[in-house]
Amino acid sequence: MDKAGRFVIDTHVHAQRHAAGHSLKEKQKSTGKKGEFDYIDLDSQLPTITTYDNSPRLLYDMDRYGVDMCILQSAFGMNNDINVDLVKRYPDKFRAMAFAKTTMDAIVAGEKEWDMKDAIEELDGLLSTGMFCAIGEGAPAIPETAANLRRYSYNMSHRMDELRLVMDLARKHKVPVTMHTGTGGGYPITHSRWPEDWHPYWIMDLAAEYPDVTIVFSHGGMQGGYITDLVEQCLNVASNFNNVYLETGLYWTDLYYRALRYPNVGPEKLVWGTDWGASLPVQTRIGQNPQTFAMQVHNQGIIKHQCDIMGWSLRQIERLDISQDDMNLILGGNALNIFKIEYPLTRMFKGLPNVGR
């Protein structure tokens, strides 16, 4: 197909897939549950399930939809090693964000108590290798285990102090930080697990205190469903601070227009990122507005096929009646600038004359 932009970057991709069958069968034996498992069952298993390289399907979709590069993220039990290997094998196609996997594994295994300083130390070592372009997915937070369900429990000052350690590290390495927002609808991401996920306004303080550190709201407040309260908060934060950007790959067309109309946001503050690989199906509700949206629905069971989120997302953005220069910023130019990715030519993106070489 024709490419949607000069250089297209999906900034939110999971190139790993969980080999969940064995783990769920064992849980079935221990619990006596019959029938299909849903996302709530799977959520508690993800940190301990082995992941495998799912890049053949990713490369297929990239070729099919004209996507030049993807930024790989680890989360929910995924690891850095597979992502680094892909960056080395395909340096023109992949970059990777750093994730404190070893620290998380030790806590899940009961080998240590949660301390953000351990996660920061691990991330510092990873970023020092030069193999990572950002911190993500989201800022590190204590894994949700039975013993830790109420860890944060509305303690804003405690969590904000942890987030400041992440911002200090990003400033040291001159890399952007992602802040996760929203939920796909299936996994029970609680307030006590990731409180800033439900409070984008908290990030105003960090943006003001660290004006030299770029912050990207993962999902831009819309990871699943069609409730837009978190989108409104993300728009408000991004409009107030020049260092805050919105990832918009799960927006439907009208949500893009909302962001494009909003003062101090516009195409200059939007980056495309689909959450490819997260088993996030697109729902169709004929006659509803929006008529299609991404969401994990419990009674549908766990999705077993490779959801085509990339194709749906590109179709939503290609419906926009905007200039190609604006489209080029959203689909790649802003990401090239934020993640410091080399480009062969300068002056190819509006407002970013020095991106490139």
BAPA-126879 format. One record per residue (C-alpha): residue number from 1; residue in three letters; chain; x, y, z. Coordinates in Angstrom, 1 decimal. Layout:
<pts>
pt n->NUM; res->ala; chain->A; u->X; v->Y; w->Z $
...
</pts>
This chain:
<pts>
pt n->1; res->met; chain->A; u->0.0; v->0.0; w->0.0 $
pt n->2; res->asp; chain->A; u->1.0; v->3.6; w->-0.3 $
pt n->3; res->lys; chain->A; u->2.8; v->5.0; w->2.7 $
pt n->4; res->ala; chain->A; u->0.9; v->7.4; w->4.9 $
pt n->5; res->gly; chain->A; u->4.0; v->9.6; w->5.6 $
pt n->6; res->arg; chain->A; u->7.6; v->10.3; w->4.6 $
pt n->7; res->phe; chain->A; u->8.9; v->8.2; w->7.5 $
pt n->8; res->val; chain->A; u->6.5; v->6.2; w->9.6 $
pt n->9; res->ile; chain->A; u->7.4; v->5.2; w->13.2 $
pt n->10; res->asp; chain->A; u->5.2; v->3.1; w->15.5 $
pt n->11; res->thr; chain->A; u->6.4; v->4.3; w->18.9 $
pt n->12; res->his; chain->A; u->4.6; v->1.7; w->21.0 $
pt n->13; res->val; chain->A; u->5.2; v->-1.9; w->19.9 $
pt n->14; res->his; chain->A; u->5.5; v->-5.2; w->21.8 $
pt n->15; res->ala; chain->A; u->7.5; v->-7.6; w->19.6 $
pt n->16; res->gln; chain->A; u->7.2; v->-10.4; w->22.2 $
pt n->17; res->arg; chain->A; u->4.3; v->-12.7; w->22.9 $
pt n->18; res->his; chain->A; u->3.6; v->-14.7; w->26.1 $
pt n->19; res->ala; chain->A; u->3.6; v->-18.5; w->25.8 $
pt n->20; res->ala; chain->A; u->0.6; v->-18.6; w->28.2 $
pt n->21; res->gly; chain->A; u->-1.0; v->-22.0; w->27.4 $
pt n->22; res->his; chain->A; u->1.0; v->-24.1; w->29.9 $
pt n->23; res->ser; chain->A; u->0.7; v->-21.5; w->32.7 $
pt n->24; res->leu; chain->A; u->-3.1; v->-21.2; w->32.3 $
pt n->25; res->lys; chain->A; u->-3.5; v->-25.0; w->32.1 $
pt n->26; res->glu; chain->A; u->-1.6; v->-25.3; w->35.4 $
pt n->27; res->lys; chain->A; u->-3.8; v->-22.7; w->37.0 $
pt n->28; res->gln; chain->A; u->-6.8; v->-24.5; w->35.7 $
pt n->29; res->lys; chain->A; u->-5.7; v->-27.6; w->37.5 $
pt n->30; res->ser; chain->A; u->-5.0; v->-25.8; w->40.8 $
pt n->31; res->thr; chain->A; u->-8.2; v->-23.8; w->40.8 $
pt n->32; res->gly; chain->A; u->-10.6; v->-26.3; w->39.2 $
pt n->33; res->lys; chain->A; u->-11.9; v->-23.7; w->36.8 $
pt n->34; res->lys; chain->A; u->-13.5; v->-25.0; w->33.7 $
pt n->35; res->gly; chain->A; u->-14.0; v->-23.2; w->30.4 $
pt n->36; res->glu; chain->A; u->-12.1; v->-20.3; w->28.9 $
pt n->37; res->phe; chain->A; u->-9.8; v->-18.0; w->30.9 $
pt n->38; res->asp; chain->A; u->-10.2; v->-14.3; w->30.6 $
pt n->39; res->tyr; chain->A; u->-7.8; v->-11.3; w->31.0 $
pt n->40; res->ile; chain->A; u->-8.2; v->-11.2; w->34.8 $
pt n->41; res->asp; chain->A; u->-7.0; v->-14.8; w->35.0 $
pt n->42; res->leu; chain->A; u->-4.1; v->-14.0; w->32.7 $
pt n->43; res->asp; chain->A; u->-3.0; v->-10.8; w->34.4 $
pt n->44; res->ser; chain->A; u->-1.7; v->-12.5; w->37.5 $
pt n->45; res->gln; chain->A; u->0.3; v->-15.0; w->35.4 $
pt n->46; res->leu; chain->A; u->2.0; v->-12.5; w->33.0 $
pt n->47; res->pro; chain->A; u->5.1; v->-11.6; w->35.1 $
pt n->48; res->thr; chain->A; u->6.2; v->-15.2; w->35.3 $
pt n->49; res->ile; chain->A; u->5.3; v->-16.5; w->31.8 $
pt n->50; res->thr; chain->A; u->8.1; v->-17.0; w->29.3 $
pt n->51; res->thr; chain->A; u->7.9; v->-14.7; w->26.3 $
pt n->52; res->tyr; chain->A; u->9.1; v->-15.4; w->22.7 $
pt n->53; res->asp; chain->A; u->10.2; v->-13.4; w->19.7 $
pt n->54; res->asn; chain->A; u->7.1; v->-12.5; w->17.7 $
pt n->55; res->ser; chain->A; u->9.0; v->-10.3; w->15.2 $
pt n->56; res->pro; chain->A; u->8.1; v->-12.3; w->12.1 $
pt n->57; res->arg; chain->A; u->4.5; v->-11.2; w->12.4 $
pt n->58; res->leu; chain->A; u->5.6; v->-7.6; w->13.3 $
pt n->59; res->leu; chain->A; u->7.9; v->-7.4; w->10.3 $
pt n->60; res->tyr; chain->A; u->5.0; v->-8.7; w->8.1 $
pt n->61; res->asp; chain->A; u->2.7; v->-6.0; w->9.3 $
pt n->62; res->met; chain->A; u->5.3; v->-3.3; w->9.0 $
pt n->63; res->asp; chain->A; u->5.9; v->-4.3; w->5.3 $
pt n->64; res->arg; chain->A; u->2.2; v->-4.5; w->4.6 $
pt n->65; res->tyr; chain->A; u->1.3; v->-1.1; w->6.1 $
pt n->66; res->gly; chain->A; u->4.4; v->0.9; w->5.1 $
pt n->67; res->val; chain->A; u->5.8; v->1.3; w->8.7 $
pt n->68; res->asp; chain->A; u->9.5; v->2.1; w->8.5 $
pt n->69; res->met; chain->A; u->10.5; v->1.7; w->12.2 $
pt n->70; res->cys; chain->A; u->9.1; v->0.6; w->15.5 $
pt n->71; res->ile; chain->A; u->10.1; v->1.4; w->19.0 $
pt n->72; res->leu; chain->A; u->10.0; v->-1.7; w->21.1 $
pt n->73; res->gln; chain->A; u->8.7; v->-1.8; w->24.7 $
pt n->74; res->ser; chain->A; u->8.8; v->-4.4; w->27.4 $
pt n->75; res->ala; chain->A; u->6.1; v->-4.8; w->29.9 $
pt n->76; res->phe; chain->A; u->4.1; v->-7.3; w->31.9 $
pt n->77; res->gly; chain->A; u->6.8; v->-10.0; w->32.0 $
pt n->78; res->met; chain->A; u->8.5; v->-9.1; w->28.7 $
pt n->79; res->asn; chain->A; u->12.3; v->-8.7; w->28.7 $
pt n->80; res->asn; chain->A; u->15.0; v->-6.4; w->27.4 $
pt n->81; res->asp; chain->A; u->17.1; v->-9.2; w->25.8 $
pt n->82; res->ile; chain->A; u->14.8; v->-10.0; w->22.9 $
pt n->83; res->asn; chain->A; u->14.4; v->-6.3; w->22.1 $
pt n->84; res->val; chain->A; u->18.1; v->-5.6; w->22.1 $
pt n->85; res->asp; chain->A; u->18.7; v->-8.6; w->19.9 $
pt n->86; res->leu; chain->A; u->16.1; v->-7.2; w->17.4 $
pt n->87; res->val; chain->A; u->17.8; v->-3.8; w->17.5 $
pt n->88; res->lys; chain->A; u->21.1; v->-5.4; w->16.7 $
pt n->89; res->arg; chain->A; u->19.7; v->-7.5; w->13.9 $
pt n->90; res->tyr; chain->A; u->17.5; v->-4.8; w->12.3 $
pt n->91; res->pro; chain->A; u->19.2; v->-1.4; w->13.2 $
pt n->92; res->asp; chain->A; u->17.2; v->0.4; w->10.5 $
pt n->93; res->lys; chain->A; u->13.9; v->-0.9; w->11.8 $
pt n->94; res->phe; chain->A; u->14.0; v->-1.0; w->15.6 $
pt n->95; res->arg; chain->A; u->14.8; v->1.0; w->18.7 $
pt n->96; res->ala; chain->A; u->14.1; v->-0.1; w->22.2 $
pt n->97; res->met; chain->A; u->13.0; v->1.4; w->25.6 $
pt n->98; res->ala; chain->A; u->14.5; v->0.2; w->28.8 $
pt n->99; res->phe; chain->A; u->12.5; v->-1.7; w->31.4 $
pt n->100; res->ala; chain->A; u->13.6; v->-2.8; w->34.9 $
pt n->101; res->lys; chain->A; u->12.8; v->-6.4; w->34.3 $
pt n->102; res->thr; chain->A; u->15.4; v->-8.0; w->36.7 $
pt n->103; res->thr; chain->A; u->14.1; v->-5.9; w->39.6 $
pt n->104; res->met; chain->A; u->10.5; v->-6.8; w->38.8 $
pt n->105; res->asp; chain->A; u->11.3; v->-10.5; w->38.6 $
pt n->106; res->ala; chain->A; u->13.0; v->-10.5; w->42.0 $
pt n->107; res->ile; chain->A; u->10.0; v->-8.9; w->43.6 $
pt n->108; res->val; chain->A; u->7.5; v->-11.3; w->42.0 $
pt n->109; res->ala; chain->A; u->9.7; v->-14.2; w->43.2 $
pt n->110; res->gly; chain->A; u->9.7; v->-12.9; w->46.7 $
pt n->111; res->glu; chain->A; u->13.5; v->-12.4; w->46.7 $
pt n->112; res->lys; chain->A; u->13.4; v->-8.7; w->47.7 $
pt n->113; res->glu; chain->A; u->11.1; v->-5.9; w->48.8 $
pt n->114; res->trp; chain->A; u->10.2; v->-3.1; w->46.4 $
pt n->115; res->asp; chain->A; u->12.5; v->-0.1; w->46.4 $
pt n->116; res->met; chain->A; u->12.5; v->2.3; w->43.4 $
pt n->117; res->lys; chain->A; u->16.2; v->2.8; w->43.8 $
pt n->118; res->asp; chain->A; u->16.8; v->-0.8; w->42.7 $
pt n->119; res->ala; chain->A; u->14.8; v->-0.2; w->39.5 $
pt n->120; res->ile; chain->A; u->16.7; v->3.0; w->38.9 $
pt n->121; res->glu; chain->A; u->20.0; v->1.3; w->39.3 $
pt n->122; res->glu; chain->A; u->19.0; v->-1.4; w->36.8 $
pt n->123; res->leu; chain->A; u->17.7; v->1.2; w->34.3 $
pt n->124; res->asp; chain->A; u->20.9; v->3.3; w->34.8 $
pt n->125; res->gly; chain->A; u->23.0; v->0.2; w->33.7 $
pt n->126; res->leu; chain->A; u->20.8; v->-0.5; w->30.8 $
pt n->127; res->leu; chain->A; u->20.8; v->3.1; w->29.5 $
pt n->128; res->ser; chain->A; u->24.6; v->3.3; w->29.9 $
pt n->129; res->thr; chain->A; u->24.9; v->0.5; w->27.2 $
pt n->130; res->gly; chain->A; u->23.6; v->2.9; w->24.5 $
pt n->131; res->met; chain->A; u->21.2; v->0.3; w->23.3 $
pt n->132; res->phe; chain->A; u->18.1; v->2.1; w->24.6 $
pt n->133; res->cys; chain->A; u->16.4; v->5.3; w->23.5 $
pt n->134; res->ala; chain->A; u->13.9; v->5.9; w->26.4 $
pt n->135; res->ile; chain->A; u->12.4; v->4.6; w->29.6 $
pt n->136; res->gly; chain->A; u->9.2; v->2.6; w->29.2 $
pt n->137; res->glu; chain->A; u->6.6; v->1.2; w->29.2 $
pt n->138; res->gly; chain->A; u->5.7; v->3.7; w->31.8 $
pt n->139; res->ala; chain->A; u->7.7; v->4.5; w->34.9 $
pt n->140; res->pro; chain->A; u->8.7; v->1.5; w->37.1 $
pt n->141; res->ala; chain->A; u->6.1; v->0.6; w->39.8 $
pt n->142; res->ile; chain->A; u->5.8; v->-2.3; w->42.2 $
pt n->143; res->pro; chain->A; u->4.5; v->-5.4; w->40.5 $
pt n->144; res->glu; chain->A; u->0.9; v->-6.2; w->41.5 $
pt n->145; res->thr; chain->A; u->1.1; v->-9.3; w->43.7 $
pt n->146; res->ala; chain->A; u->-1.2; v->-10.5; w->46.4 $
pt n->147; res->ala; chain->A; u->1.1; v->-9.0; w->49.0 $
pt n->148; res->asn; chain->A; u->1.4; v->-5.6; w->47.3 $
pt n->149; res->leu; chain->A; u->-2.2; v->-4.8; w->46.2 $
pt n->150; res->arg; chain->A; u->-2.4; v->-1.6; w->48.4 $
pt n->151; res->arg; chain->A; u->1.2; v->-0.4; w->48.1 $
pt n->152; res->tyr; chain->A; u->0.5; v->3.2; w->47.0 $
pt n->153; res->ser; chain->A; u->-3.1; v->3.6; w->48.1 $
pt n->154; res->tyr; chain->A; u->-3.6; v->7.3; w->47.3 $
pt n->155; res->asn; chain->A; u->-0.2; v->8.2; w->48.7 $
pt n->156; res->met; chain->A; u->0.6; v->10.9; w->46.1 $
pt n->157; res->ser; chain->A; u->3.7; v->12.2; w->47.8 $
pt n->158; res->his; chain->A; u->5.3; v->8.8; w->48.0 $
pt n->159; res->arg; chain->A; u->4.8; v->7.9; w->44.4 $
pt n->160; res->met; chain->A; u->5.8; v->11.4; w->43.2 $
pt n->161; res->asp; chain->A; u->9.1; v->11.1; w->45.0 $
pt n->162; res->glu; chain->A; u->9.6; v->7.8; w->43.1 $
pt n->163; res->leu; chain->A; u->8.8; v->9.4; w->39.8 $
pt n->164; res->arg; chain->A; u->11.3; v->12.2; w->40.5 $
pt n->165; res->leu; chain->A; u->14.0; v->9.5; w->40.7 $
pt n->166; res->val; chain->A; u->12.9; v->8.4; w->37.2 $
pt n->167; res->met; chain->A; u->13.0; v->11.9; w->35.9 $
pt n->168; res->asp; chain->A; u->16.5; v->12.4; w->37.4 $
pt n->169; res->leu; chain->A; u->17.7; v->9.4; w->35.6 $
pt n->170; res->ala; chain->A; u->16.2; v->10.5; w->32.3 $
pt n->171; res->arg; chain->A; u->17.9; v->13.9; w->32.7 $
pt n->172; res->lys; chain->A; u->21.2; v->12.2; w->33.3 $
pt n->173; res->his; chain->A; u->21.0; v->10.1; w->30.2 $
pt n->174; res->lys; chain->A; u->19.1; v->12.7; w->28.1 $
pt n->175; res->val; chain->A; u->16.3; v->10.3; w->27.2 $
pt n->176; res->pro; chain->A; u->12.5; v->10.7; w->27.3 $
pt n->177; res->val; chain->A; u->10.3; v->9.1; w->29.8 $
pt n->178; res->thr; chain->A; u->6.9; v->7.5; w->29.1 $
pt n->179; res->met; chain->A; u->4.0; v->7.8; w->31.6 $
pt n->180; res->his; chain->A; u->1.3; v->5.1; w->31.1 $
pt n->181; res->thr; chain->A; u->-2.3; v->6.2; w->31.0 $
pt n->182; res->gly; chain->A; u->-5.5; v->4.1; w->30.8 $
pt n->183; res->thr; chain->A; u->-6.3; v->0.4; w->30.5 $
pt n->184; res->gly; chain->A; u->-7.2; v->-1.9; w->27.7 $
pt n->185; res->gly; chain->A; u->-10.4; v->-2.9; w->29.6 $
pt n->186; res->gly; chain->A; u->-9.4; v->-6.5; w->30.4 $
pt n->187; res->tyr; chain->A; u->-6.4; v->-6.4; w->32.7 $
pt n->188; res->pro; chain->A; u->-7.2; v->-5.0; w->36.2 $
pt n->189; res->ile; chain->A; u->-4.6; v->-2.2; w->36.4 $
pt n->190; res->thr; chain->A; u->-5.4; v->-0.8; w->39.9 $
pt n->191; res->his; chain->A; u->-4.8; v->2.6; w->41.3 $
pt n->192; res->ser; chain->A; u->-2.5; v->1.1; w->43.9 $
pt n->193; res->arg; chain->A; u->-0.4; v->-0.5; w->41.2 $
pt n->194; res->trp; chain->A; u->0.1; v->2.6; w->39.0 $
pt n->195; res->pro; chain->A; u->-1.5; v->5.6; w->40.5 $
pt n->196; res->glu; chain->A; u->-0.3; v->8.1; w->37.9 $
pt n->197; res->asp; chain->A; u->-2.0; v->6.0; w->35.3 $
pt n->198; res->trp; chain->A; u->-5.3; v->7.3; w->36.5 $
pt n->199; res->his; chain->A; u->-4.0; v->10.8; w->37.4 $
pt n->200; res->pro; chain->A; u->-2.3; v->12.5; w->34.4 $
pt n->201; res->tyr; chain->A; u->-2.6; v->15.8; w->36.2 $
pt n->202; res->trp; chain->A; u->0.1; v->14.6; w->38.6 $
pt n->203; res->ile; chain->A; u->2.5; v->14.8; w->35.7 $
pt n->204; res->met; chain->A; u->2.1; v->18.6; w->35.6 $
pt n->205; res->asp; chain->A; u->4.4; v->18.9; w->38.6 $
pt n->206; res->leu; chain->A; u->7.1; v->16.7; w->37.0 $
pt n->207; res->ala; chain->A; u->6.8; v->18.6; w->33.7 $
pt n->208; res->ala; chain->A; u->7.3; v->21.9; w->35.5 $
pt n->209; res->glu; chain->A; u->10.2; v->20.6; w->37.7 $
pt n->210; res->tyr; chain->A; u->12.0; v->19.0; w->34.7 $
pt n->211; res->pro; chain->A; u->11.4; v->21.2; w->31.7 $
pt n->212; res->asp; chain->A; u->14.5; v->19.7; w->30.0 $
pt n->213; res->val; chain->A; u->13.1; v->16.1; w->30.1 $
pt n->214; res->thr; chain->A; u->10.6; v->15.0; w->27.5 $
pt n->215; res->ile; chain->A; u->7.5; v->13.2; w->28.8 $
pt n->216; res->val; chain->A; u->5.3; v->11.1; w->26.5 $
pt n->217; res->phe; chain->A; u->1.9; v->10.0; w->27.7 $
pt n->218; res->ser; chain->A; u->1.6; v->6.4; w->26.5 $
pt n->219; res->his; chain->A; u->-1.9; v->6.0; w->24.9 $
pt n->220; res->gly; chain->A; u->-2.6; v->9.7; w->25.4 $
pt n->221; res->gly; chain->A; u->-5.3; v->8.7; w->27.9 $
pt n->222; res->met; chain->A; u->-7.0; v->6.2; w->25.6 $
pt n->223; res->gln; chain->A; u->-5.8; v->2.6; w->25.8 $
pt n->224; res->gly; chain->A; u->-9.2; v->1.0; w->25.5 $
pt n->225; res->gly; chain->A; u->-12.9; v->1.6; w->25.5 $
pt n->226; res->tyr; chain->A; u->-14.4; v->5.0; w->24.6 $
pt n->227; res->ile; chain->A; u->-14.5; v->6.9; w->27.9 $
pt n->228; res->thr; chain->A; u->-12.4; v->10.1; w->27.3 $
pt n->229; res->asp; chain->A; u->-11.9; v->11.6; w->30.7 $
pt n->230; res->leu; chain->A; u->-8.2; v->10.7; w->30.8 $
pt n->231; res->val; chain->A; u->-7.7; v->12.0; w->27.2 $
pt n->232; res->glu; chain->A; u->-9.0; v->15.4; w->28.4 $
pt n->233; res->gln; chain->A; u->-6.6; v->15.5; w->31.2 $
pt n->234; res->cys; chain->A; u->-3.7; v->14.5; w->29.0 $
pt n->235; res->leu; chain->A; u->-4.6; v->17.3; w->26.5 $
pt n->236; res->asn; chain->A; u->-4.7; v->19.8; w->29.3 $
pt n->237; res->val; chain->A; u->-1.2; v->18.8; w->30.6 $
pt n->238; res->ala; chain->A; u->0.3; v->18.8; w->27.1 $
pt n->239; res->ser; chain->A; u->-1.2; v->22.2; w->26.3 $
pt n->240; res->asn; chain->A; u->0.5; v->23.7; w->29.4 $
pt n->241; res->phe; chain->A; u->4.0; v->22.2; w->28.9 $
pt n->242; res->asn; chain->A; u->6.2; v->22.2; w->25.9 $
pt n->243; res->asn; chain->A; u->8.0; v->19.0; w->27.0 $
pt n->244; res->val; chain->A; u->4.9; v->16.8; w->27.1 $
pt n->245; res->tyr; chain->A; u->3.7; v->14.8; w->24.1 $
pt n->246; res->leu; chain->A; u->0.7; v->12.5; w->23.5 $
pt n->247; res->glu; chain->A; u->0.9; v->9.1; w->21.9 $
pt n->248; res->thr; chain->A; u->-2.2; v->8.8; w->19.8 $
pt n->249; res->gly; chain->A; u->-2.2; v->5.4; w->18.0 $
pt n->250; res->leu; chain->A; u->-5.4; v->4.2; w->19.8 $
pt n->251; res->tyr; chain->A; u->-7.3; v->7.4; w->19.0 $
pt n->252; res->trp; chain->A; u->-10.2; v->7.1; w->16.5 $
pt n->253; res->thr; chain->A; u->-10.5; v->9.9; w->13.9 $
pt n->254; res->asp; chain->A; u->-12.6; v->12.3; w->16.0 $
pt n->255; res->leu; chain->A; u->-10.2; v->12.1; w->18.9 $
pt n->256; res->tyr; chain->A; u->-7.4; v->13.2; w->16.6 $
pt n->257; res->tyr; chain->A; u->-9.5; v->16.2; w->15.6 $
pt n->258; res->arg; chain->A; u->-10.0; v->17.0; w->19.3 $
pt n->259; res->ala; chain->A; u->-6.3; v->17.0; w->19.9 $
pt n->260; res->leu; chain->A; u->-5.6; v->18.9; w->16.7 $
pt n->261; res->arg; chain->A; u->-8.1; v->21.7; w->17.6 $
pt n->262; res->tyr; chain->A; u->-6.8; v->22.1; w->21.2 $
pt n->263; res->pro; chain->A; u->-4.8; v->25.2; w->21.7 $
pt n->264; res->asn; chain->A; u->-1.0; v->24.5; w->22.4 $
pt n->265; res->val; chain->A; u->-1.4; v->20.9; w->21.3 $
pt n->266; res->gly; chain->A; u->-1.9; v->20.4; w->17.5 $
pt n->267; res->pro; chain->A; u->0.2; v->18.1; w->15.3 $
pt n->268; res->glu; chain->A; u->3.4; v->19.3; w->17.0 $
pt n->269; res->lys; chain->A; u->2.6; v->17.4; w->20.2 $
pt n->270; res->leu; chain->A; u->1.3; v->14.1; w->18.8 $
pt n->271; res->val; chain->A; u->3.2; v->10.8; w->18.1 $
pt n->272; res->trp; chain->A; u->1.8; v->7.7; w->16.6 $
pt n->273; res->gly; chain->A; u->2.0; v->4.4; w->18.6 $
pt n->274; res->thr; chain->A; u->-0.4; v->1.5; w->18.4 $
pt n->275; res->asp; chain->A; u->0.4; v->-0.9; w->21.2 $
pt n->276; res->trp; chain->A; u->0.9; v->-3.5; w->18.6 $
pt n->277; res->gly; chain->A; u->1.4; v->-7.0; w->20.1 $
pt n->278; res->ala; chain->A; u->-0.7; v->-6.3; w->23.2 $
pt n->279; res->ser; chain->A; u->-3.6; v->-8.6; w->22.2 $
pt n->280; res->leu; chain->A; u->-5.8; v->-5.5; w->22.0 $
pt n->281; res->pro; chain->A; u->-8.8; v->-6.3; w->19.8 $
pt n->282; res->val; chain->A; u->-10.8; v->-3.6; w->17.9 $
pt n->283; res->gln; chain->A; u->-14.5; v->-3.7; w->18.7 $
pt n->284; res->thr; chain->A; u->-17.2; v->-2.8; w->16.1 $
pt n->285; res->arg; chain->A; u->-20.5; v->-1.3; w->17.3 $
pt n->286; res->ile; chain->A; u->-22.5; v->-0.4; w->14.3 $
pt n->287; res->gly; chain->A; u->-24.3; v->3.0; w->14.8 $
pt n->288; res->gln; chain->A; u->-22.4; v->3.9; w->17.9 $
pt n->289; res->asn; chain->A; u->-20.0; v->6.9; w->18.1 $
pt n->290; res->pro; chain->A; u->-17.2; v->5.9; w->17.9 $
pt n->291; res->gln; chain->A; u->-18.2; v->2.9; w->15.8 $
pt n->292; res->thr; chain->A; u->-14.9; v->1.2; w->16.3 $
pt n->293; res->phe; chain->A; u->-12.5; v->1.3; w->19.2 $
pt n->294; res->ala; chain->A; u->-9.9; v->-0.9; w->20.9 $
pt n->295; res->met; chain->A; u->-10.9; v->-2.8; w->24.0 $
pt n->296; res->gln; chain->A; u->-10.4; v->-6.2; w->25.7 $
pt n->297; res->val; chain->A; u->-13.9; v->-7.6; w->26.4 $
pt n->298; res->his; chain->A; u->-14.1; v->-10.2; w->29.1 $
pt n->299; res->asn; chain->A; u->-16.9; v->-12.4; w->27.7 $
pt n->300; res->gln; chain->A; u->-14.9; v->-12.7; w->24.4 $
pt n->301; res->gly; chain->A; u->-12.1; v->-14.6; w->26.2 $
pt n->302; res->ile; chain->A; u->-8.4; v->-14.0; w->25.6 $
pt n->303; res->ile; chain->A; u->-7.7; v->-13.1; w->22.0 $
pt n->304; res->lys; chain->A; u->-5.6; v->-15.9; w->20.4 $
pt n->305; res->his; chain->A; u->-4.9; v->-14.4; w->17.0 $
pt n->306; res->gln; chain->A; u->-2.6; v->-11.4; w->16.1 $
pt n->307; res->cys; chain->A; u->-5.0; v->-8.4; w->16.4 $
pt n->308; res->asp; chain->A; u->-4.6; v->-6.0; w->13.4 $
pt n->309; res->ile; chain->A; u->-4.3; v->-2.8; w->15.5 $
pt n->310; res->met; chain->A; u->-1.8; v->-1.3; w->13.1 $
pt n->311; res->gly; chain->A; u->-4.1; v->-1.4; w->10.1 $
pt n->312; res->trp; chain->A; u->-7.1; v->0.0; w->12.0 $
pt n->313; res->ser; chain->A; u->-5.0; v->2.8; w->13.5 $
pt n->314; res->leu; chain->A; u->-3.6; v->3.9; w->10.2 $
pt n->315; res->arg; chain->A; u->-7.1; v->3.9; w->8.7 $
pt n->316; res->gln; chain->A; u->-8.2; v->6.3; w->11.5 $
pt n->317; res->ile; chain->A; u->-5.4; v->8.7; w->11.0 $
pt n->318; res->glu; chain->A; u->-5.6; v->8.6; w->7.2 $
pt n->319; res->arg; chain->A; u->-9.2; v->9.9; w->7.4 $
pt n->320; res->leu; chain->A; u->-7.9; v->13.2; w->8.7 $
pt n->321; res->asp; chain->A; u->-8.3; v->16.2; w->6.3 $
pt n->322; res->ile; chain->A; u->-5.0; v->17.9; w->7.3 $
pt n->323; res->ser; chain->A; u->-1.9; v->18.9; w->5.5 $
pt n->324; res->gln; chain->A; u->0.7; v->16.1; w->4.7 $
pt n->325; res->asp; chain->A; u->3.3; v->18.2; w->6.6 $
pt n->326; res->asp; chain->A; u->1.1; v->17.9; w->9.7 $
pt n->327; res->met; chain->A; u->0.6; v->14.1; w->9.0 $
pt n->328; res->asn; chain->A; u->4.3; v->13.7; w->8.6 $
pt n->329; res->leu; chain->A; u->4.9; v->15.2; w->12.1 $
pt n->330; res->ile; chain->A; u->2.5; v->12.8; w->13.8 $
pt n->331; res->leu; chain->A; u->3.6; v->9.7; w->12.0 $
pt n->332; res->gly; chain->A; u->7.3; v->10.2; w->12.3 $
pt n->333; res->gly; chain->A; u->8.8; v->13.6; w->12.5 $
pt n->334; res->asn; chain->A; u->8.1; v->14.2; w->16.1 $
pt n->335; res->ala; chain->A; u->9.3; v->10.7; w->17.1 $
pt n->336; res->leu; chain->A; u->12.6; v->11.3; w->15.2 $
pt n->337; res->asn; chain->A; u->13.1; v->14.4; w->17.2 $
pt n->338; res->ile; chain->A; u->12.0; v->13.0; w->20.6 $
pt n->339; res->phe; chain->A; u->14.0; v->9.7; w->20.4 $
pt n->340; res->lys; chain->A; u->17.0; v->11.2; w->18.6 $
pt n->341; res->ile; chain->A; u->16.8; v->8.9; w->15.6 $
pt n->342; res->glu; chain->A; u->19.0; v->9.7; w->12.7 $
pt n->343; res->tyr; chain->A; u->17.4; v->10.6; w->9.4 $
pt n->344; res->pro; chain->A; u->19.3; v->11.0; w->6.1 $
pt n->345; res->leu; chain->A; u->18.0; v->14.5; w->5.2 $
pt n->346; res->thr; chain->A; u->17.4; v->17.8; w->7.1 $
pt n->347; res->arg; chain->A; u->14.5; v->20.2; w->6.6 $
pt n->348; res->met; chain->A; u->12.0; v->17.4; w->5.8 $
pt n->349; res->phe; chain->A; u->9.6; v->18.0; w->8.7 $
pt n->350; res->lys; chain->A; u->7.7; v->21.2; w->9.5 $
pt n->351; res->gly; chain->A; u->9.1; v->23.1; w->12.5 $
pt n->352; res->leu; chain->A; u->12.0; v->20.6; w->12.9 $
pt n->353; res->pro; chain->A; u->14.6; v->21.8; w->10.4 $
pt n->354; res->asn; chain->A; u->17.5; v->20.3; w->12.2 $
pt n->355; res->val; chain->A; u->16.1; v->16.7; w->12.4 $
pt n->356; res->gly; chain->A; u->18.3; v->14.7; w->10.2 $
pt n->357; res->arg; chain->A; u->21.9; v->15.1; w->9.1 $
</pts>
